[in-house]
Amino acid sequence: MKGAQDAEGARSEYEPGAALCLSGGGYRAMLFHAGGLLRLNELGWLPRLRHVAGVSGGAILAGWLGLKWHELEFMDGESSDPGSGDASAGDTASNRGGGASRPGGGADGSQGVALNLRDVVLEPLYELAGRPLDIAAGLAGMFIPASVLARGLDSQLFRGALLGDLPRGRSATGEADGAGAPLFAVYATNLLTGAYTELSAMGVSEEHLGRHVTPELHLSSAVAASCTIPPTFRPFRLRLDPAGWRGECLRQFAHVRKTRTPLRLCDGGNHDNLGLKAVWDRYETLLVSDGSSPMPPWRWISGNWLATTLRSNRILIDQIRDMKKRILIHHKFAVGSAQDGAYWGIASSADGYGLPGAMVRDSELTNGLANMRTRLGRHTVKERRQLVNFGYAMADTALRRHVPPDAAPGHWPYPEYAL
């Protein structure tokens, strides 16, 4: 009893509600996340979200979902502010797939399901993944800034939207701020300082330099900054007025804050590909969708210095990501922990969750999807629909692992491409 009381006391140190983390991984990850989002919606999780964090491919979905949030029609028929969705937390367990706390309605027909999520959010992303963005932009990136990618994202999806158009989030007390919507943020890496950089309606927040209010920044530019991974793209140059910085600045970076040198932003995955850093120790519940591909083995040692350097960097990034996954599943989600949540990854073993009646099992097909190319290039209809289905099924498996037994398996978004 005392242990349970201690856990409850520790849990009160975290903000109520859930954070949704969307990893990088190009269109592959974006489509995988989209499938997971469909299942989260069906199970009534959207009203509980307080923070949506997107990196690279996940930033595209996070930015788009934030922009369209107020167009969502929830089951109560009123608005996209369906309430706090309060519900008791279910048990969690330390296992290969992670656990999940009890959602606030949804599958039983209760309040909290966005009826038009698929039309408003998924379909435009599905169409985007059928068009290439990285070939022309990547070639141009050798000669001009990665703003080419921003222009492509703006013309194909965001159409002039500004960073300030995203919801600003709500307070920890649950009081509405921004019509009760979560905070939507995309993350990049500042090459000048090596720091993780958040871009949201609140402005640019850089852990070494402070916060800069920049509501007029185009949303497509913020998302592009999160997607620009060298050497395919040159870093994104973000010019900010030095007088606009607020908050504390580390002494060794004071000269950077005072100059007009543009920030050099690149893929947020260089720092944290899971998008966990900003929410890691903040919210009671963490929901993590990981579209990162596994690192394939080398069959020979390349003599190409660039290939060898990129391989070394990939090993470093993957080891850090794997360490965070282990801490997340075996510590954050452990029985008796003050936090809970769910993790599902495109490279995870579906069989490893040990869920009877799971929608998907490990197969050559799922392995092929996990190893699909990491690009913002054209994906076929078959690839797109299978990736959405895979994300849906893996989220279903992770979320149902520790929810009430009456939560039945979901239904394939694209039945003709069932896995």
C-alpha positions in Angstrom: 0.0 0.0 0.0 2.8 2.4 0.9 4.5 1.6 -2.5 1.3 2.6 -4.3 1.0 5.8 -2.3 4.6 6.6 -3.0 4.0 6.1 -6.8 0.9 8.3 -6.6 2.9 11.0 -4.8 5.7 10.8 -7.4 3.1 10.9 -10.2 1.7 14.1 -8.9 5.1 15.7 -9.7 4.3 15.3 -13.4 1.8 17.3 -15.5 -1.5 15.4 -16.1 -2.2 14.3 -19.6 -0.1 12.7 -22.4 2.7 13.7 -24.7 2.8 12.2 -28.2 6.3 11.9 -29.7 6.7 11.3 -33.5 10.2 10.3 -34.6 12.1 11.0 -37.8 12.4 8.8 -40.8 11.1 10.6 -43.9 7.8 9.7 -45.5 8.2 6.2 -44.1 7.9 7.5 -40.6 5.2 10.1 -41.4 2.9 7.4 -42.8 3.7 5.0 -40.0 2.8 7.8 -37.5 -0.4 8.6 -39.4 -1.6 5.0 -39.0 -0.8 5.2 -35.2 -2.7 8.5 -35.0 -5.8 6.8 -36.5 -5.7 4.2 -33.8 -5.0 6.7 -31.0 -8.1 8.6 -32.1 -10.3 5.5 -32.2 -9.3 4.7 -28.6 -10.0 8.2 -27.4 -6.5 9.5 -26.7 -6.6 12.8 -28.6 -8.4 14.8 -25.9 -5.7 13.7 -23.4 -2.8 15.1 -25.4 -1.0 18.1 -24.0 2.1 18.1 -26.1 2.8 16.8 -29.7 6.5 16.6 -30.5 7.7 16.0 -34.0 11.1 15.4 -35.5 11.9 15.3 -39.2 9.3 13.1 -40.9 7.3 13.2 -37.7 7.5 17.0 -37.8 5.5 17.0 -41.0 2.6 15.2 -39.3 3.0 17.2 -36.0 2.8 20.5 -37.9 -0.1 19.5 -40.1 -2.1 18.0 -37.2 -1.5 21.2 -35.2 -2.6 23.4 -38.2 -5.8 21.3 -38.7 -6.6 20.7 -35.0 -9.4 23.3 -34.9 -11.1 21.7 -37.9 -11.5 18.4 -36.1 -15.1 17.4 -35.3 -15.1 15.4 -32.1 -17.9 13.0 -31.2 -19.7 15.5 -29.0 -20.3 17.6 -32.1 -19.1 20.8 -30.6 -15.5 21.6 -31.2 -11.9 20.4 -31.1 -11.9 21.1 -27.3 -13.4 17.8 -26.1 -12.5 18.4 -22.4 -9.8 17.0 -20.3 -10.7 13.4 -20.9 -9.9 12.5 -17.3 -9.6 8.8 -16.6 -7.8 6.7 -14.2 -4.5 5.3 -15.2 -4.3 1.6 -15.9 -1.5 -0.7 -14.9 1.8 -0.6 -16.8 4.4 -3.2 -17.3 8.0 -3.5 -18.3 8.1 -5.4 -21.5 9.6 -5.3 -24.9 6.8 -3.2 -26.3 5.9 -1.0 -23.3 2.6 -0.5 -21.7 -0.3 2.0 -21.9 -2.4 3.8 -19.4 -6.2 3.7 -19.6 -7.5 6.1 -22.3 -10.3 8.5 -21.8 -13.1 6.9 -23.8 -13.3 6.4 -27.6 -13.6 2.8 -28.6 -17.0 2.4 -26.7 -18.5 5.3 -28.6 -17.8 7.9 -25.8 -16.7 11.5 -26.2 -13.2 12.1 -27.6 -13.1 10.7 -31.1 -12.5 13.1 -34.0 -14.9 11.9 -36.7 -13.1 13.6 -39.6 -9.5 13.0 -38.7 -8.9 10.7 -41.7 -10.2 13.3 -44.2 -8.7 16.4 -42.6 -5.3 15.1 -41.5 -4.5 11.7 -43.1 -5.6 12.1 -46.7 -3.5 15.2 -47.4 -0.4 13.5 -45.9 -1.1 10.4 -47.9 -1.2 12.4 -51.1 2.0 14.3 -50.2 3.9 11.0 -49.8 3.0 10.3 -53.5 5.0 13.3 -54.6 8.8 13.7 -54.4 10.3 16.6 -52.4 13.9 15.5 -51.8 15.3 15.0 -55.3 15.2 18.5 -56.6 15.6 20.1 -53.2 18.5 17.8 -52.3 20.4 18.6 -55.5 19.7 22.3 -55.1 20.9 22.0 -51.5 24.4 21.6 -52.8 24.3 25.1 -54.2 21.5 27.0 -52.3 20.0 26.9 -48.8 17.5 24.2 -47.8 14.8 26.8 -48.0 14.1 25.0 -51.3 12.6 22.2 -49.2 10.6 24.8 -47.2 9.1 26.1 -50.4 8.2 22.6 -51.5 6.5 21.9 -48.3 4.7 25.2 -48.4 3.4 24.7 -51.9 2.4 21.1 -51.5 0.9 21.2 -47.9 1.1 24.2 -45.6 0.2 26.9 -48.1 1.4 30.0 -46.3 0.6 29.0 -42.8 2.7 30.5 -40.0 4.3 29.0 -37.0 2.0 31.3 -34.9 -1.0 29.5 -36.4 -0.3 26.4 -34.4 -2.1 26.0 -31.0 -0.2 27.3 -28.1 -1.2 24.5 -25.7 -2.9 24.6 -22.3 -1.7 24.9 -18.8 -0.8 22.1 -16.4 -4.0 22.8 -14.5 -6.1 21.8 -17.5 -7.4 25.3 -18.1 -8.0 26.0 -21.8 -5.3 27.9 -23.6 -5.6 28.0 -27.4 -9.1 26.4 -27.3 -7.9 23.5 -25.3 -5.5 22.2 -27.9 -2.1 20.6 -27.1 1.1 22.4 -27.7 2.5 21.4 -31.1 6.2 21.7 -31.6 8.8 20.6 -34.1 12.5 20.1 -33.2 15.7 20.8 -34.9 19.4 20.8 -34.0 21.4 24.1 -33.9 24.8 23.4 -35.4 26.2 26.6 -33.9 25.7 25.4 -30.3 24.9 21.7 -30.7 21.6 22.4 -28.8 18.1 21.0 -29.3 15.8 23.7 -30.7 12.1 23.8 -30.3 9.9 25.7 -32.8 6.3 26.3 -31.8 3.7 29.0 -31.6 5.6 30.2 -28.5 8.6 30.9 -30.7 12.1 29.4 -31.0 13.4 27.9 -27.8 17.1 27.0 -27.8 18.4 25.4 -24.6 21.6 27.4 -24.6 20.5 30.7 -26.1 17.0 31.2 -24.5 13.6 31.9 -26.2 12.9 34.1 -29.2 9.3 35.0 -30.2 9.0 34.5 -33.9 5.3 34.0 -34.8 5.8 35.2 -38.3 8.1 32.3 -39.3 6.5 30.1 -41.9 5.4 26.7 -40.6 7.0 25.1 -43.7 10.3 26.7 -42.7 10.1 25.3 -39.2 9.3 21.8 -40.5 12.0 22.0 -43.2 14.6 22.9 -40.5 13.7 19.7 -38.7 14.1 17.7 -41.9 17.3 19.0 -43.3 19.9 16.3 -42.7 23.4 16.9 -44.2 24.8 16.1 -46.7 21.5 15.8 -48.6 20.5 19.3 -47.5 22.5 22.2 -46.3 21.6 23.5 -42.9 18.6 25.8 -42.7 19.6 29.4 -42.0 17.2 31.2 -39.6 17.9 34.9 -39.1 16.7 36.3 -35.8 16.9 39.8 -34.3 19.4 39.5 -31.4 17.2 41.9 -29.4 14.4 39.4 -29.5 16.1 36.8 -27.2 14.6 36.3 -23.8 15.5 34.2 -20.8 18.8 32.9 -19.5 21.8 32.2 -21.8 24.8 30.1 -21.0 27.9 32.3 -20.7 29.9 30.5 -23.3 27.2 31.1 -25.9 26.5 34.8 -25.1 28.4 36.0 -28.2 26.2 33.8 -30.4 23.1 35.4 -28.9 24.4 38.9 -29.5 25.4 38.5 -33.1 23.2 38.6 -36.2 24.7 35.3 -37.4 21.8 33.1 -38.5 21.1 29.9 -36.6 22.2 26.9 -38.6 19.4 24.3 -38.1 19.5 20.7 -39.2 17.6 17.5 -38.6 16.3 17.2 -35.0 17.2 13.5 -35.2 20.9 14.5 -34.9 20.1 15.3 -31.3 17.0 13.2 -30.4 15.3 11.3 -33.1 12.5 10.1 -30.8 11.4 13.7 -29.9 11.5 12.8 -26.2 13.8 15.4 -24.7 11.2 18.1 -24.2 8.6 15.9 -22.6 10.8 13.2 -20.9 10.4 14.4 -17.4 7.3 16.5 -17.8 4.1 14.5 -18.4 2.5 11.6 -16.7 2.0 9.6 -19.9 4.4 9.3 -22.8 3.2 7.9 -26.2 6.1 7.3 -28.6 5.7 6.3 -32.2 9.1 5.4 -33.7 9.4 5.2 -37.5 13.2 4.9 -37.4 14.6 2.2 -39.6 17.1 -0.4 -38.1 20.7 0.1 -39.2 21.6 -2.5 -41.9 24.9 -4.4 -41.6 27.8 -3.6 -43.8 29.1 -6.5 -45.9 32.4 -4.8 -46.5 34.3 -1.8 -45.1 34.1 1.1 -47.5 37.2 3.0 -48.4 35.0 6.1 -49.1 35.7 8.6 -46.3 32.3 10.2 -46.6 30.5 6.9 -46.4 32.6 5.8 -43.4 32.0 9.1 -41.6 28.2 8.9 -42.2 28.3 5.3 -41.0 30.1 6.3 -37.8 27.6 9.1 -37.1 24.7 6.7 -37.7 26.2 4.3 -35.1 26.4 7.1 -32.5 22.8 8.2 -33.2 21.4 4.7 -33.1 23.2 3.8 -29.8 21.8 6.9 -28.1 18.3 6.2 -29.4 18.5 2.5 -28.3 19.6 3.7 -24.8 16.6 6.0 -24.6 14.3 3.2 -25.6 15.6 0.9 -22.9 15.2 3.6 -20.3 11.7 4.4 -21.5 10.4 0.8 -21.5 12.3 -0.7 -18.6 12.3 2.4 -16.3 9.7 4.9 -17.2 7.0 2.3 -18.0 8.0 -0.2 -15.2 5.4 -1.3 -12.7 5.2 1.2 -9.9 6.8 4.0 -11.9 5.4 7.5 -11.6 5.1 7.6 -15.4 3.4 5.3 -17.9 2.7 5.1 -21.6 3.3 3.1 -24.7 6.1 2.7 -27.3 5.6 1.2 -30.8 8.3 1.1 -33.4 8.4 0.2 -37.0 11.4 -2.0 -36.2 9.9 -3.5 -33.1 9.0 -7.2 -32.9 5.2 -7.3 -32.9 5.4 -10.8 -31.4 7.5 -9.4 -28.6 4.5 -7.6 -27.1 2.9 -11.0 -26.2 -0.6 -9.7 -27.0 -3.1 -12.5 -27.8 -5.1 -11.7 -31.0 -2.7 -9.0 -32.2 -3.5 -7.6 -35.6 0.0 -8.1 -36.9 2.8 -10.7 -36.5 6.5 -10.5 -37.5 7.0 -11.4 -41.1 9.2 -10.7 -44.1 6.7 -8.1 -45.1 6.9 -6.2 -41.9 10.7 -6.4 -41.9 10.7 -5.0 -45.4 8.5 -2.1 -44.3 10.9 -1.4 -41.4 13.8 -1.2 -43.8 12.0 1.0 -46.4 14.0 3.9 -47.7 14.4 7.1 -45.6 13.4 9.8 -48.0 10.9 12.4 -48.8 10.6 10.8 -52.2 7.6 9.3 -54.0 6.0 6.2 -52.4 3.7 4.0 -54.3 0.0 3.5 -53.4 0.9 0.0 -52.1 3.8 1.3 -50.0 1.8 4.2 -48.5 -1.2 2.0 -47.5 1.0 -0.7 -46.1 2.9 1.8 -43.9 -0.3 3.3 -42.6 -1.7 -0.1 -41.8 1.6 -1.1 -40.1 1.6 2.0 -37.9 -2.1 1.4 -37.0 -1.5 -2.2 -36.1 1.6 -1.6 -34.0 -0.1 1.2 -32.1 -3.1 -1.1 -31.6 -0.8 -3.8 -30.2 1.1 -1.4 -27.8 -2.0 0.4 -26.6 -4.1 -2.7 -26.0 -1.4 -4.5 -24.2 -2.5 -2.9 -20.9 -6.0 -1.5 -21.4 -9.3 -3.1 -20.3 -10.0 -6.4 -22.0 -13.1 -5.1 -23.8 -10.9 -3.0 -26.1 -11.2 -5.1 -29.2 -8.7 -5.2 -32.0 -9.0 -2.4 -34.6 -9.9 -2.6 -38.2 -7.4 -2.1 -41.0 -7.5 1.4 -42.5 -6.8 -0.2 -45.9 -8.2 -3.8 -45.7 -7.0 -4.7 -49.2 -3.4 -4.2 -47.9 -3.8 -6.0 -44.6 -0.4 -7.3 -43.3 
